[in-house]
Structures are given as structure tokens and as C-alpha cells.
Amino acid sequence: MKNKKYSGILIILLMLISCIGAGCLSGSGQSTEDNVEVRTITDGLGREVTVPLNAERIVCQGPGALRYICYLDAQDKIVGVEDIELRKDENRRPYAIANPQFQDMPLIGEYRGNTDPEKIVAIDPEVIFWTEVQSINDADELQAKTGIPVVALNYGDLGVHRNDMYQSLRIIAEVMQKEERGEEVIEFFDMTIEDLDSRTADIPEEEKVPVYVGGIAYRGPHGFQSTEPSYPPFDLINARNVAASLGTEHADVSKEAIIEWDPEIIFVDLSTYQTTPSAVDELKNDPAYTSLTAVKRGDVYGVLPYNWYTTNHGSVLAAAYYSGKVIYPDRFQDIEAGEKADEIYVFLLGEPAYDAMNSGFSAGFGQIGLDK
């Protein structure tokens, strides 16, 4: 009986040892048969994905995925990029300005998530981060084709979808073991948003001047009728956006509506200089626009774009501070727009980017002269 008892115990011990070696354990700290430590995380689509701890080689696909990696100071783990990152001296995305090394990295395919699985496999990353994935099936299919864990992310924004943004930052932070930095970034956004709101929250609606922003970039540059009814920099400072009644999505408004609104202050998204005629050309030459109150007074101001390969959150905050200084000068006396922009970029990306952005978009924050 004794021998049988000891034999049973020995068999159980051998089975446990075998199971551990084959990676049967779940959760943080498990090991694979290659002795690689892994953990199982839940991604933005609710998928359970097993990823290696301390991943040293990663790639990103989809709008903004690489930006979040840079916010979390994990850009040194990137081993390949989409074709948009190979553009030389574009100077229109702050995270790329701060990381010129991306321009010389191996290509994983076209941007907007249209990557090539074979190119990804060829550079042998350990994790793929993918924003704006259309479906669980798409994520599963790429993972099956490459044999590499795919972590799906929802990009989110600084408004109603801020929780999606924070969830994505926390998922990346967990995978890359950057939890402390992740919480610092989230706290930075919360504190900055609170500061912007606190400066203007007590201003009665009837005392606010009507404002409009035109030339908003949306999958490329546009003219003056391109606007955002829920323009984030205006929302953050409680500005009176004349287009607000049109909803929350991008809008191409009619010229008649702009004339009827007759905003007292006009802002122009400087990405418009990338198209012809630009919004500035229209304001100079279209008789309907030259009759606007803001144009007659010269109250037309340029703002750096925030929408360039989806939302540059740092540029949203920078544009909010500049817009606030123009609309409510007494509430933003302590702000110098360029310095504030670089303060934001340095925290998020480790490098200033304001001067390079000025070069990339032909101008920076400031009043726009409309003399022909």
C-alpha cells in the first residue's frame, strides 16, 4: 500500500512539472514551452490575448497606435512602421517630430492599418498593437496569419470617449510594464483639462462671443467650410461655437450658414495651407466672407491642427490654451502659446515640437493677415 501511495504522489508531481513546462498556467507570470514569461490581458475588443512580459520588439498599426506608445515612453521597442512614418521632414505629427528614427525603420505596410502580414513576420515582433480595428474577426485573423499576439485598442478622445483613451493607455502600459508612466500621462490629461475648464466655467453664456473654426483637417486638408461642431479646443474652454448645433461629427457647412452666424472671432486650422484654395485664400478673396465681422476687424487667427493621422491630443490642449488666450485674454494672461505647447509636447513626448510644427504647416499660433 505504501509503495502505491508514493507512486501516486510521484505521478502527480511529474504531471505538475510537465504542465508548468508546457505553459498550462494562466494569468500574470506564466511561462511558455520556450521559457518565455507571458501574461494574459484583455484588449479593447474584450479579447483575451497572451503576450510576453518585457516585450522588446513591437509594431503598431492603425491611426494613433504609435502615438500612444510614444506617450508611454516605449518607442525604443518599435522595430517596424507603417509607410506614413517614412515620410522625410513632414513635421506635422509631434510624436514623429520627437522620434525621427522612425523614418529609417523597416516597413510593415500602408498606413490606416493596411499592413502586410508577411512584412510584419519578416521583422519578428513579439506584439502587434492595432487601433481602430473593425472587428474581433479582423484581429483574430491577423493574429492567425502572423502567429504574433494582436492587441486591439480603441483610440478614444479627450471628450465623451476619454475612458476609451485611458483604457487603451492602460492596456499598453500593462503589456509594456509601463504602468507608472501610464498613470502619470492620464493624470496629466485630467489636470490639464481641469485647468482649462476652471478658467472659463463661470462665464455666463450670454457674455461669450460667438466663434467659428474653419479649414479643419479631416482625412487631409480642407477649405473654410470644413468645421467641427464639437471642436475639442473650444469644448475644453467652454467657448460659444456657432456650429455647435450641427452635432458632434465633422461637418461641411454651407456658406450661407457662416454668413448668417457672422462669428466675431474666426480661427483657421493651419492644415488648410496644404490645399488650394486654402481657407485663408477664401477669406481674402470671396466677397461673402470679406463681409464677415471678424474679417473686417482682422479677428482671424491660425491654430495648429490636431487631426493628423487621427487626434494629436497634445495639440488639442495646446490649441485650447491659445484659443482661450484669444477669446478670454483676461483668463489666460499667464499663457504664452508657443511655450505652453512645448511644455505639453515635452511632457508627452520628451521633446519640444512647436517650431517644427510651424514649419510643417507654414505658420503657428497667431493672427492671420488678410491683405491681398
TIRO-214830 format. One record per residue (C-alpha): residue in one letter; x, y, z. Coordinates in steps of 0.2 Angstrom, whole numbers, padded with zeros to 4 digits, always signed. Layout:
AXYZ;...
% end
This chain:
M+0000+0000+0000;K+0014+0012+0004;N+0023+0009-0012;K+0006+0013-0022;K+0004+0029-0012;Y+0021+0035-0015;S+0019+0030-0034;G+0003+0040-0035;I+0011+0056-0027;L+0026+0054-0039;I+0014+0053-0054;I+0005+0069-0048;L+0022+0078-0046;L+0028+0073-0063;M+0011+0079-0071;L+0013+0096-0062;I+0031+0098-0068;S+0026+0094-0086;C+0011+0106-0086;I+0021+0120-0080;G+0034+0117-0093;A+0021+0117-0106;G+0014+0134-0101;C-0003+0127-0094;L-0004+0141-0080;S-0014+0156-0084;G-0013+0175-0078;S+0002+0185-0075;G+0019+0177-0074;Q+0015+0161-0083;S+0029+0153-0095;T+0028+0145-0112;E+0037+0130-0118;D+0051+0141-0124;N+0053+0148-0106;V+0047+0165-0111;E+0037+0173-0097;V+0019+0178-0103;R+0003+0186-0096;T-0014+0186-0102;I-0023+0203-0104;T-0040+0209-0110;D-0039+0220-0125;G-0050+0234-0131;L-0062+0222-0140;G-0063+0211-0125;R-0052+0198-0132;E-0040+0188-0120;V-0023+0189-0128;T-0007+0181-0121;V+0008+0192-0123;P+0026+0191-0117;L+0032+0200-0102;N+0045+0213-0106;A+0042+0213-0124;E+0057+0220-0133;R+0051+0220-0151;I+0034+0228-0155;V+0025+0236-0170;C+0010+0247-0171;Q-0004+0249-0185;G-0019+0260-0187;P-0021+0278-0183;G-0013+0284-0167;A-0006+0267-0160;L+0012+0273-0162;R+0007+0290-0154;Y+0002+0281-0138;I+0017+0270-0137;C+0027+0287-0138;Y+0016+0294-0124;L+0021+0279-0113;D+0040+0281-0117;A+0041+0264-0125;Q+0046+0270-0143;D+0063+0261-0141;K+0054+0244-0143;I+0047+0249-0160;V+0055+0238-0174;G+0045+0242-0189;V+0032+0256-0195;E+0019+0260-0207;D+0023+0270-0223;I+0017+0286-0216;E+0031+0286-0204;L+0044+0285-0218;R+0040+0302-0224;K+0055+0313-0223;D+0054+0330-0214;E+0035+0331-0214;N+0034+0339-0197;R+0016+0338-0194;R+0014+0324-0181;P+0023+0329-0164;Y+0027+0311-0160;A+0036+0309-0176;I+0045+0325-0174;A+0051+0319-0157;N+0056+0302-0165;P+0065+0305-0182;Q+0072+0287-0181;F+0055+0280-0187;Q+0059+0287-0204;D+0073+0274-0206;M+0064+0259-0199;P+0058+0243-0209;L+0041+0245-0217;I+0026+0234-0211;G+0014+0241-0225;E+0002+0255-0228;Y-0005+0266-0215;R-0023+0266-0208;G-0020+0248-0203;N-0017+0241-0221;T-0002+0232-0216;D+0006+0217-0224;P+0007+0201-0213;E+0022+0195-0222;K+0032+0211-0219;I+0027+0210-0201;V+0033+0192-0199;A+0049+0196-0208;I+0054+0208-0194;D+0049+0196-0180;P+0040+0207-0167;E+0033+0200-0151;V+0017+0210-0150;I+0006+0220-0163;F-0004+0235-0156;W-0019+0239-0168;T-0030+0254-0166;E-0047+0256-0174;V-0049+0238-0178;Q-0065+0235-0187;S-0070+0218-0179;I-0064+0204-0167;N-0063+0193-0183;D-0050+0205-0191;A-0039+0205-0175;D-0040+0186-0174;E-0036+0184-0192;L-0021+0195-0192;Q-0015+0185-0176;A-0018+0169-0185;K-0009+0174-0201;T+0007+0180-0191;G+0007+0169-0176;I+0010+0186-0166;P-0001+0192-0152;V-0013+0206-0158;V-0018+0218-0145;A-0033+0228-0151;L-0036+0246-0145;N-0050+0259-0146;Y-0042+0276-0149;G-0054+0287-0139;D-0053+0306-0137;L-0052+0319-0123;G-0071+0322-0123;V-0085+0309-0122;H-0074+0294-0126;R-0060+0299-0114;N-0062+0282-0105;D-0058+0273-0121;M-0042+0283-0122;Y-0037+0279-0104;Q-0042+0261-0106;S-0030+0260-0121;L-0016+0268-0112;R-0018+0256-0098;I-0018+0241-0109;I-0002+0246-0117;A+0005+0251-0101;E+0001+0233-0094;V+0008+0224-0109;M+0024+0235-0109;Q+0026+0236-0090;K+0024+0255-0090;E+0010+0256-0078;E+0018+0270-0068;R+0021+0281-0083;G+0003+0277-0089;E-0005+0284-0074;E+0006+0299-0075;V+0000+0303-0093;I-0018+0300-0088;E-0016+0312-0073;F-0008+0325-0084;F-0023+0325-0096;D-0035+0326-0081;M-0026+0340-0073;T-0024+0350-0089;I-0042+0348-0094;E-0047+0353-0077;D-0036+0369-0078;L-0044+0374-0095;D-0061+0371-0088;S-0059+0381-0072;R-0053+0396-0081;T-0069+0399-0090;A-0083+0388-0082;D-0091+0403-0073;I-0093+0414-0088;P-0111+0416-0092;E-0117+0410-0109;E-0124+0427-0114;E-0107+0435-0111;K-0097+0424-0123;V-0093+0430-0140;P-0098+0419-0155;V-0083+0410-0163;Y-0080+0398-0178;V-0066+0387-0184;G-0064+0383-0202;G-0052+0373-0213;I-0052+0359-0201;A-0041+0344-0207;Y-0052+0328-0210;R-0043+0314-0219;G-0032+0328-0227;P-0033+0347-0229;H-0049+0357-0232;G-0056+0374-0236;F-0065+0386-0224;Q-0082+0377-0224;S-0074+0362-0215;T-0078+0363-0197;E-0081+0353-0181;P-0097+0357-0172;S-0089+0349-0156;Y-0071+0356-0159;P-0062+0350-0144;P-0051+0365-0140;F-0067+0375-0140;D-0076+0362-0129;L-0062+0362-0116;I-0063+0381-0114;N-0082+0382-0114;A-0082+0393-0130;R-0098+0398-0139;N-0095+0388-0156;V-0108+0395-0168;A-0108+0377-0177;A-0112+0368-0161;S-0130+0364-0165;L-0124+0353-0180;G-0120+0338-0169;T-0103+0331-0164;E-0096+0324-0181;H-0086+0333-0194;A-0096+0345-0205;D-0095+0354-0221;V-0106+0369-0218;S-0115+0380-0231;K-0108+0397-0235;E-0125+0404-0231;A-0124+0397-0213;I-0107+0405-0210;I-0114+0422-0216;E-0129+0421-0205;W-0119+0416-0190;D-0107+0430-0193;P-0094+0425-0179;E-0085+0439-0170;I-0069+0428-0170;I-0063+0416-0183;F-0050+0403-0181;V-0042+0394-0196;D-0034+0377-0195;L-0017+0379-0202;S-0018+0362-0212;T-0028+0372-0224;Y-0012+0379-0232;Q-0010+0361-0239;T-0024+0364-0251;T-0029+0376-0265;P-0038+0387-0262;S-0035+0387-0244;A-0047+0394-0231;V-0036+0410-0230;D-0037+0412-0249;E-0056+0411-0247;L-0057+0424-0233;K-0046+0436-0243;N-0055+0434-0260;D-0073+0428-0258;P-0084+0444-0256;A-0096+0434-0245;Y-0083+0431-0232;T-0075+0448-0233;S-0091+0455-0227;L-0090+0445-0211;T-0087+0455-0195;A-0072+0445-0189;V-0064+0448-0206;K-0067+0466-0207;R-0060+0468-0189;G-0045+0457-0193;D-0050+0445-0179;V-0044+0429-0189;Y-0032+0418-0180;G-0022+0402-0185;V-0022+0387-0174;L-0011+0372-0176;P-0020+0356-0182;Y-0024+0342-0170;N-0031+0330-0183;W-0016+0322-0192;Y-0017+0303-0193;T-0031+0305-0180;T-0031+0316-0165;N-0015+0323-0158;H-0021+0325-0140;G-0006+0337-0135;S-0010+0348-0150;V-0029+0349-0144;L-0023+0355-0127;A-0011+0367-0135;A-0024+0374-0147;A-0036+0376-0132;Y-0024+0387-0122;Y-0021+0398-0137;S-0040+0399-0142;G-0043+0403-0124;K-0030+0417-0124;V-0038+0425-0139;I-0056+0423-0134;Y-0054+0426-0115;P-0037+0436-0114;D-0040+0441-0095;R-0042+0422-0091;F-0026+0417-0100;Q-0014+0431-0096;D-0001+0419-0089;I-0001+0409-0105;E+0012+0411-0120;A+0005+0399-0133;G+0021+0393-0140;E+0029+0390-0123;K+0013+0381-0117;A+0013+0370-0132;D+0031+0364-0130;E+0028+0361-0111;I+0014+0349-0116;Y+0024+0341-0130;V+0039+0339-0119;F+0029+0330-0105;L+0020+0318-0118;L+0035+0315-0130;G+0051+0321-0121;E+0055+0334-0135;P+0048+0351-0140;A+0039+0351-0157;Y+0031+0368-0158;D+0044+0376-0170;A+0044+0360-0181;M+0025+0361-0182;N+0026+0379-0188;S+0037+0374-0202;G+0027+0359-0207;F+0011+0369-0208;S+0019+0385-0214;A+0013+0395-0198;G+0010+0394-0180;F-0002+0401-0167;G-0005+0420-0172;Q-0016+0432-0180;I-0018+0430-0199;G-0016+0445-0210;L-0029+0446-0224;D-0021+0459-0235;K-0020+0453-0253;
% end
